[in-house]
Amino acid sequence: MNTVGNILWIILGGGIFIFLEYLIGGLLLCLTIIGIPFGLQAFRLAGLSLTPFGRQLLHDGSQTGCLATSMNILWIVVGGVWIALTHLLFAVLMALTIIGIPFARQHMKLAAFAFTPFGYQIR
């Protein structure tokens, strides 16, 4: 069922657009030395946004603290708000139809992760 959900997500749920957004953003962030940790997070988000069904986000207790908080604040300031708003827009559009409700739920999960990606583990 997860495979079918992921295929429909890529075709109908806007997964390919979100994947390309993260991929291009990650490549641009990796152009600078300072942006490499953020680019790597964008690549993790790209992988999750391509196949979100059957995967969970777990709060990683070992990656909390001052560094994760600082990175999350910097991520929010630089672009996390815009990416989360993209997910929110897709979620609203998907929730207008009955078939799109599972896709809207995945977009809301991804919006929370896109807003503060540091300190989470993808399973």
C-alpha positions as CSV (number, residue, x, y, z in Angstrom):
1,M,0.0,0.0,0.0
2,N,2.9,2.3,0.7
3,T,4.3,1.8,-2.8
4,V,1.0,2.7,-4.4
5,G,0.7,5.7,-2.1
6,N,4.2,6.9,-3.1
7,I,3.5,6.5,-6.8
8,L,0.3,8.4,-6.5
9,W,2.1,11.0,-4.4
10,I,4.7,11.6,-7.1
11,I,2.0,11.9,-9.8
12,L,-0.9,13.5,-8.1
13,G,0.2,14.9,-4.8
14,G,2.8,17.3,-5.9
15,G,5.7,15.1,-4.8
16,I,7.9,15.7,-7.8
17,F,7.6,19.5,-7.5
18,I,8.5,19.4,-3.8
19,F,11.4,17.0,-4.6
20,L,12.8,19.4,-7.2
21,E,12.4,22.4,-4.9
22,Y,14.5,20.6,-2.2
23,L,17.0,19.3,-4.7
24,I,17.6,22.7,-6.3
25,G,17.8,24.4,-2.9
26,G,20.2,21.8,-1.6
27,L,22.5,22.2,-4.6
28,L,22.5,26.0,-4.2
29,L,23.2,25.7,-0.5
30,C,26.1,23.3,-1.1
31,L,27.9,25.9,-3.2
32,T,29.2,27.6,-0.1
33,I,31.1,25.9,2.8
34,I,28.8,27.4,5.4
35,G,25.7,26.1,3.5
36,I,26.8,22.5,3.3
37,P,25.0,21.3,6.5
38,F,21.9,23.0,5.3
39,G,22.3,21.5,1.8
40,L,22.6,18.1,3.3
41,Q,19.4,18.6,5.3
42,A,17.7,19.7,2.0
43,F,18.8,16.5,0.4
44,R,17.3,14.5,3.3
45,L,14.1,16.4,2.9
46,A,14.2,15.7,-0.8
47,G,14.4,12.0,-0.2
48,L,11.6,12.1,2.3
49,S,9.4,14.3,0.0
50,L,9.8,11.8,-2.9
51,T,8.5,8.8,-0.9
52,P,6.8,10.0,2.4
53,F,4.3,7.1,2.8
54,G,5.6,4.4,5.2
55,R,8.2,6.7,6.7
56,Q,8.2,8.3,10.2
57,L,9.8,11.3,11.7
58,L,11.2,10.7,15.2
59,H,12.5,13.4,17.5
60,D,16.1,12.4,18.1
61,G,17.0,13.2,21.7
62,S,20.8,12.9,21.0
63,Q,20.7,15.8,18.5
64,T,19.0,18.4,20.7
65,G,20.7,21.3,22.3
66,C,22.2,24.6,21.4
67,L,23.7,23.6,18.0
68,A,20.4,22.1,16.7
69,T,18.4,25.0,18.0
70,S,20.8,27.5,16.4
71,M,20.7,25.6,13.1
72,N,16.9,25.5,13.2
73,I,16.7,29.2,13.8
74,L,19.1,29.9,10.9
75,W,17.2,27.5,8.7
76,I,13.9,29.3,9.5
77,V,15.4,32.7,8.7
78,V,17.0,31.6,5.5
79,G,14.3,29.6,3.8
80,G,12.4,27.2,6.1
81,V,9.4,29.5,6.3
82,W,8.9,29.5,2.5
83,I,9.3,25.8,2.2
84,A,6.8,25.2,5.0
85,L,4.4,27.6,3.3
86,T,4.8,25.7,0.1
87,H,3.8,22.5,1.9
88,L,0.9,24.3,3.5
89,L,-0.4,25.6,0.1
90,F,-0.2,22.1,-1.3
91,A,-2.0,20.7,1.7
92,V,-4.8,23.1,1.4
93,L,-5.1,22.3,-2.4
94,M,-5.0,18.6,-1.7
95,A,-7.6,18.8,1.1
96,L,-10.2,20.2,-1.2
97,T,-10.8,16.7,-2.6
98,I,-11.6,13.5,-0.8
99,I,-8.9,11.6,-2.7
100,G,-6.3,14.3,-1.7
101,I,-6.8,14.1,2.0
102,P,-4.0,11.5,2.6
103,F,-1.7,13.7,0.5
104,A,-2.7,16.7,2.6
105,R,-1.7,14.9,5.7
106,Q,1.7,14.0,4.3
107,H,2.2,17.7,3.3
108,M,1.4,18.8,6.8
109,K,4.0,16.2,8.2
110,L,6.6,17.5,5.7
111,A,5.7,21.1,6.6
112,A,6.5,20.5,10.3
113,F,9.8,18.8,9.3
114,A,10.7,21.5,6.8
115,F,10.2,24.2,9.3
116,T,12.7,22.8,11.8
117,P,14.6,19.8,10.3
118,F,17.5,19.6,12.7
119,G,17.0,17.2,15.6
120,Y,14.8,14.6,13.8
121,Q,15.5,11.2,12.5
122,I,13.8,9.7,9.4
123,R,12.7,6.1,9.7
